[in-house]
Amino acid sequence: MHAVSPDSPPARTPWYRVLYLQVLIAVVLGILIGHFTPDWGKALDPLSKGFISLIKMMIAPIIFCTVVNGIASVGDVKKLGRVGGKTLLYFEVVSTLALIIGLVVVNTLRPGDGFNVDVTTLDAKDVAKVQGYAGQAQGMTKTGFILDIIPKTFLSAFTGDNLLQVVFVAMLTAFAIAGLGERGKPVLRVVDQASEVFFGIMRQLIKLAPLGALGAMAHTVGSYGIGSLQQLLKLMAGFYLTSALFVVVVLGLIARVAGFSIFRFLFYIKEELLVVLGTSSSETVLPQMIQKLRGLGCAPSTVGLVIPTGYSFNLDGTNIYMVMGAVFLAQATNTTMDLWSQLGLLGVAMVTSKGASGVTGAGFITLAATLQAVPGVPVAAMALILGIDRFMSECRSLTNLVGNGVATVVISRWEGELSAEALRANLREPIPPPPPNS
């Protein structure tokens, strides 16, 4: 028996055990199953719903522990205010750029021309589904959004779908622990240990991502068919192209100014991107993004503040989708939208986009909310794009994920927490992410 040299390179993981390759294979299999055996594909939907439910079960406690640990361990209220201010400023500027780019592209490509849709001829079942989304969107007012950040009870923040409630409760807890001084340190250690447990559970659950991706793809293709994409291919292609340009050009320039390559960053988070591609939900990889960004050298307090709030305030993909979807429907129904109407649409979208989250379908609800606030375009016309929303959701979630990742790195660089040299070195040769309590 030969001793292994301590300088020997670590053994390579077999390709079939690499998560992102498993997810990629599952996506392909899901498409094939949905296409050739639609009924079986539809029946696999519980795999996707079950996986997303398992992941969502762990999101709230992980976010709570991450924010509490990050803020309480620093205990600097001035720094928190400074980072929070910079974060919101960044989110607003970049989100507005996403809206403007979407508006320019949809007016250039004009994917809705020639449809000449009469809403009275649309499928009644699809219109009924759209009315359901519109009903959910009615409560999305600016005041309601702000008040909804306050949970009914401390524990109810962990049982709902609003991540900002968890962040709000976590910040109050962190300030209380920091205010206790030495007496608060034992409590902080308990939070650290709980965080290790929650991350450990998540590492086990994420191994089921291929099953979730298989079920999601099989159900989508089985329900709507690949043929449903052909008629609306121009809109889909325009949206994917716009999102790609936004990531490469806008986020690429921001990354370059911050001292790193957007392409190296995309390669660094390739596993997370493929999981999101398969599940159409950026929430499924939120804990992994937290660990990977900390592995790059971003401070825990910055990661804990930027990532969770970004899931409600920095949804670049959703912004692009909303303006492109709204103008497309106006074009398809021959509804006139002049420059001032479109600028009004942009202003409304800046507000309604803040109510979306990483959950599948949230973008469709925010589009309904946007259309309700813009006179002229019938909300029922959304039935026209109902069949392709699942495919659009993938691109929305991918763009949102990349946007929030870049935002976290940029804020960390802005705060001087991370040098450009260290960042580039970590992107070239990733170091293992630190444990939650480091």
C-alpha positions in Angstrom: 0.0 0.0 0.0 1.5 3.3 -1.1 1.2 6.4 0.9 -0.4 9.4 -0.8 1.9 12.4 -1.0 0.4 15.5 0.7 1.4 17.4 -2.5 -0.6 15.1 -4.8 -3.5 16.8 -6.6 -7.0 16.0 -5.4 -8.7 13.1 -7.2 -11.0 14.3 -10.1 -14.7 13.9 -9.6 -16.2 11.5 -12.3 -18.1 13.5 -14.9 -21.4 11.7 -14.1 -21.2 13.0 -10.5 -20.8 16.7 -11.5 -24.0 18.5 -10.6 -24.2 20.9 -13.5 -23.6 18.1 -16.0 -26.4 16.0 -14.3 -28.7 19.0 -14.6 -27.8 19.5 -18.2 -28.6 15.9 -19.0 -31.8 16.1 -17.1 -32.9 19.2 -19.0 -32.3 17.4 -22.4 -34.1 14.2 -21.1 -37.0 16.4 -19.9 -37.4 18.0 -23.3 -37.4 14.6 -25.1 -39.9 13.1 -22.7 -42.2 16.0 -23.0 -42.0 16.0 -26.7 -42.4 12.3 -27.5 -44.6 11.3 -24.5 -46.6 14.5 -23.5 -48.9 12.7 -21.0 -45.9 11.2 -19.2 -44.2 14.6 -19.3 -47.1 16.4 -17.6 -47.2 13.7 -14.9 -43.6 14.5 -13.9 -44.5 18.0 -12.7 -44.5 17.0 -9.0 -40.8 16.4 -9.3 -40.2 20.0 -10.0 -42.8 21.4 -7.5 -41.4 19.1 -4.8 -37.8 20.1 -5.4 -38.7 23.8 -5.3 -40.7 23.4 -2.2 -37.8 21.6 -0.5 -35.5 24.4 -1.4 -37.9 27.2 -0.3 -38.3 25.4 3.0 -34.6 26.2 3.8 -34.4 29.7 2.3 -35.8 31.7 5.2 -33.6 30.2 8.0 -30.5 30.5 5.8 -31.2 34.1 5.0 -31.9 34.9 8.6 -28.7 33.3 9.9 -26.6 34.9 7.1 -27.9 38.4 7.7 -27.8 38.1 11.6 -24.2 36.8 11.5 -23.0 39.4 8.9 -24.5 42.4 10.7 -24.1 41.4 14.3 -20.5 40.4 13.9 -19.6 43.8 12.4 -21.8 45.8 14.8 -21.2 49.0 12.7 -24.5 50.8 12.1 -22.8 53.5 10.0 -21.3 50.8 7.7 -24.7 49.1 7.4 -26.3 52.4 6.4 -23.5 53.2 3.9 -23.7 49.8 2.3 -27.5 49.8 2.2 -27.5 53.2 0.5 -25.0 52.2 -2.1 -26.9 49.0 -2.7 -30.2 50.7 -3.3 -28.6 53.3 -5.6 -26.9 50.6 -7.6 -30.1 48.6 -7.9 -32.1 51.6 -9.1 -29.6 52.7 -11.7 -29.0 49.2 -13.2 -32.7 48.3 -13.1 -33.6 51.5 -15.0 -31.0 50.7 -17.6 -32.6 47.2 -18.0 -36.0 48.8 -18.6 -34.7 51.3 -21.1 -32.8 48.6 -23.1 -35.9 46.4 -23.2 -38.0 49.4 -24.4 -35.5 50.2 -27.2 -35.2 46.6 -28.4 -38.9 45.9 -28.5 -39.5 49.1 -30.5 -36.7 48.2 -32.9 -37.6 44.5 -33.5 -41.4 45.1 -33.3 -42.2 41.4 -32.7 -45.9 42.0 -32.3 -46.5 43.5 -35.7 -48.8 41.4 -37.9 -50.6 39.5 -35.1 -53.8 41.6 -35.3 -55.2 39.9 -32.2 -58.8 40.3 -31.1 -58.9 39.5 -27.4 -62.5 38.1 -27.8 -61.1 35.2 -29.9 -58.5 34.1 -27.4 -58.9 30.7 -25.7 -61.3 31.1 -22.8 -59.3 28.9 -20.4 -56.1 30.9 -21.0 -58.0 34.1 -20.5 -59.4 32.7 -17.2 -55.8 31.9 -16.1 -54.7 35.4 -16.9 -57.6 36.9 -14.9 -56.3 34.8 -11.9 -52.8 36.4 -12.3 -54.4 39.8 -12.6 -56.3 39.2 -9.4 -53.0 38.5 -7.6 -51.5 41.7 -9.1 -54.3 44.0 -7.8 -52.7 44.2 -4.3 -49.3 45.3 -5.7 -49.4 48.9 -4.7 -46.4 50.9 -3.6 -47.8 51.4 -0.1 -48.9 47.8 0.2 -45.5 46.6 -0.8 -43.8 48.7 2.0 -46.3 47.6 4.6 -46.0 44.0 3.6 -42.3 44.1 4.7 -43.6 44.1 8.3 -44.7 40.5 9.2 -47.8 39.9 11.3 -45.6 38.1 13.9 -41.9 37.3 14.3 -42.4 33.7 13.2 -44.8 34.4 10.3 -41.8 36.0 8.5 -40.5 32.4 8.1 -43.7 30.9 6.8 -44.5 33.3 4.0 -42.9 34.0 0.6 -41.6 37.5 1.2 -37.9 37.4 1.7 -37.8 41.1 2.8 -39.8 40.1 5.9 -37.0 37.7 6.8 -34.4 40.4 6.1 -36.3 42.9 8.3 -36.6 40.5 11.2 -33.0 39.4 10.8 -31.8 43.0 10.9 -33.7 43.8 14.1 -32.3 40.6 15.7 -28.7 41.5 14.6 -29.0 45.0 16.0 -30.3 43.6 19.3 -27.5 41.1 19.5 -24.9 43.8 18.7 -26.4 46.0 21.4 -25.9 43.3 24.0 -22.1 43.5 23.6 -20.4 40.6 25.3 -23.7 39.1 26.4 -24.8 38.8 22.8 -21.8 36.7 21.7 -23.2 33.3 23.0 -26.4 34.0 21.0 -24.3 34.8 17.9 -22.5 31.5 18.3 -25.8 29.7 18.4 -26.8 31.4 15.2 -23.5 30.4 13.6 -24.0 26.8 14.6 -27.5 26.8 13.3 -26.3 28.2 10.0 -23.9 25.3 9.6 -26.8 22.9 10.1 -29.0 24.7 7.6 -26.3 24.9 4.9 -25.6 21.2 5.5 -29.2 20.4 4.8 -29.2 22.5 1.7 -26.1 20.7 0.4 -28.1 17.4 0.6 -31.2 18.9 -1.0 -29.4 20.4 -4.0 -28.3 17.0 -5.1 -32.0 16.5 -6.1 -31.7 19.4 -8.6 -31.5 17.0 -11.7 -34.9 15.5 -10.7 -36.4 19.0 -10.4 -35.0 20.0 -13.8 -36.3 16.9 -15.4 -39.8 17.3 -14.1 -40.0 21.0 -15.0 -38.8 20.6 -18.6 -40.9 17.5 -19.2 -44.0 19.1 -17.9 -43.5 22.4 -19.8 -42.8 20.7 -23.2 -45.5 18.1 -22.6 -48.1 20.8 -21.7 -47.4 23.3 -24.4 -45.3 21.5 -27.0 -42.2 22.8 -28.8 -44.6 23.8 -31.6 -46.1 26.5 -29.4 -42.8 28.4 -29.6 -42.8 28.8 -33.3 -45.5 31.5 -33.5 -44.0 33.6 -30.8 -40.3 32.8 -31.7 -39.6 36.4 -32.6 -40.6 37.7 -29.1 -38.7 34.9 -27.4 -35.6 35.4 -29.5 -35.7 39.2 -28.9 -36.0 38.7 -25.2 -33.2 36.2 -24.9 -31.0 38.4 -27.2 -31.8 41.5 -25.1 -31.0 39.7 -21.8 -27.7 38.4 -23.3 -26.7 41.8 -24.4 -27.6 43.3 -21.0 -25.4 40.7 -19.3 -22.5 40.9 -21.7 -22.5 44.7 -22.4 -24.1 46.4 -19.4 -23.0 44.0 -16.6 -19.8 43.3 -18.5 -18.8 47.0 -18.5 -19.8 47.3 -14.8 -17.7 44.2 -14.0 -14.7 45.5 -16.0 -14.8 48.8 -14.1 -14.9 46.8 -10.9 -11.8 44.8 -12.1 -13.1 41.4 -13.2 -14.3 39.6 -16.3 -18.0 38.9 -16.6 -17.2 35.7 -18.5 -15.0 34.3 -15.7 -17.8 35.2 -13.3 -20.3 33.3 -15.4 -18.0 30.3 -15.5 -17.6 30.5 -11.7 -21.3 30.2 -11.1 -22.0 27.7 -14.0 -23.6 25.1 -11.7 -26.0 27.6 -10.3 -26.9 28.9 -13.8 -27.7 25.4 -15.0 -29.9 24.6 -11.9 -31.8 27.9 -12.5 -32.1 26.9 -16.2 -33.8 23.7 -15.3 -36.0 24.9 -12.5 -36.9 28.5 -13.7 -36.4 29.8 -10.2 -33.4 31.7 -8.9 -34.4 31.0 -5.3 -33.2 27.4 -5.8 -29.6 28.5 -5.7 -29.7 31.4 -3.3 -27.8 29.6 -0.5 -25.1 28.4 -3.0 -24.7 32.0 -4.3 -24.2 33.2 -0.8 -21.4 30.7 -0.2 -19.8 31.3 -3.6 -19.7 35.0 -3.2 -18.2 34.7 0.2 -15.7 32.3 -1.4 -14.7 35.2 -3.7 -13.8 37.3 -0.7 -17.0 39.4 -0.3 -17.7 40.3 3.3 -20.5 38.2 5.0 -22.3 41.4 6.0 -22.3 42.7 2.4 -23.4 39.3 0.9 -26.1 38.9 3.6 -27.5 42.4 2.8 -27.2 42.6 -1.0 -28.3 39.2 -2.1 -31.6 38.9 -0.2 -32.7 42.5 -1.0 -31.6 42.0 -4.6 -34.2 39.3 -5.0 -36.9 42.0 -4.7 -35.2 45.2 -5.8 -32.7 44.1 -8.5 -34.6 41.9 -11.0 -33.0 43.0 -14.3 -34.4 40.1 -16.3 -38.0 40.7 -15.0 -37.6 44.4 -15.9 -36.6 43.6 -19.5 -39.5 41.1 -19.7 -42.1 43.5 -18.4 -41.5 46.3 -20.9 -41.0 44.0 -23.8 -44.1 42.0 -23.0 -46.3 45.1 -22.5 -45.2 46.7 -25.7 -45.4 43.4 -27.6 -49.0 43.0 -26.5 -49.8 46.6 -27.6 -48.3 45.9 -31.0 -50.1 42.5 -31.3 -53.5 44.1 -30.4 -52.9 47.2 -32.6 -53.0 49.4 -29.5 -51.2 52.7 -30.1 -48.4 53.6 -27.6 -46.7 56.9 -28.2 -43.4 58.0 -26.6 -45.1 59.5 -23.6 -47.2 56.3 -23.0 -44.1 54.2 -23.1 -42.3 56.5 -20.7 -45.3 56.2 -18.4 -45.0 52.4 -18.8 -41.3 52.6 -17.8 -42.2 54.6 -14.7 -44.9 52.1 -13.7 -42.6 49.2 -14.3 -40.0 50.7 -12.0 -42.5 50.4 -9.2 -44.2 47.1 -10.0 -40.9 45.3 -10.6 -40.0 45.7 -6.9 -42.9 43.4 -6.0 -41.5 40.4 -7.9 -39.4 37.6 -6.3 -37.4 34.6 -7.5 -40.4 32.3 -7.6 -41.6 30.9 -10.9 -44.4 32.9 -12.4 -43.8 36.1 -10.5 -42.8 37.9 -13.6 -46.1 37.1 -15.2 -47.9 38.6 -12.2 -45.9 41.8 -12.3 -46.6 42.1 -16.0 -50.3 41.9 -15.2 -49.9 44.6 -12.5 -48.0 46.8 -15.1 -50.7 46.4 -17.7 -53.5 47.3 -15.2 -51.8 50.6 -14.5 -51.3 51.4 -18.2 -54.5 52.3 -20.0 -55.2 50.9 -23.5 -53.6 47.4 -23.5 -56.2 44.7 -22.5 -54.9 42.5 -19.7 -56.7 39.6 -21.3 -54.2 39.8 -24.2 -51.6 38.2 -21.9 -53.3 34.9 -22.8 -51.3 35.2 -26.1 -48.0 34.7 -24.3 -49.2 32.3 -21.5 -47.9 29.3 -23.3 -44.3 30.6 -23.6 -44.1 32.2 -20.2 -42.4 29.1 -18.7 -39.6 29.4 -21.3 -39.3 33.2 -20.8 -39.1 32.6 -17.0 -35.9 30.7 -17.4 -34.2 33.7 -19.1 -35.7 36.1 -16.5 -34.3 34.0 -13.6 -30.9 33.6 -15.2 -30.5 37.3 -15.8 -31.8 38.1 -12.3 -29.2 35.7 -10.8 -26.3 37.1 -12.7 -27.3 40.7 -11.9 -27.5 40.1 -8.2 -24.2 38.3 -8.2 -22.4 41.1 -10.0 -24.1 43.6 -7.7 -22.7 41.9 -4.6 -19.1 41.8 -6.0 -19.4 45.5 -7.1 -20.6 46.7 -3.7 -17.8 44.7 -2.0 -15.2 46.3 -4.3 -16.9 49.7 -3.7 -16.5 49.1 0.1 -12.8 48.2 -0.3 -13.4 44.7 1.1 -11.9 43.0 -1.9 -9.0 43.9 -4.1 -9.1 43.5 -7.9 -6.1 41.2 -7.8 -7.6 38.9 -5.1 -10.9 38.8 -7.0 -9.3 37.9 -10.3 -7.2 35.2 -8.6 -10.2 33.7 -6.9 -12.1 33.6 -10.2 -9.2 31.9 -11.9 -8.6 29.4 -9.1 -11.7 29.3 -6.9 -11.1 28.7 -3.3 -13.5 26.6 -1.2 -16.2 28.8 0.3 -15.7 29.5 4.0 -17.9 27.8 6.5 -21.0 29.9 7.5 -19.5 31.0 10.8 -16.2 32.3 9.5 
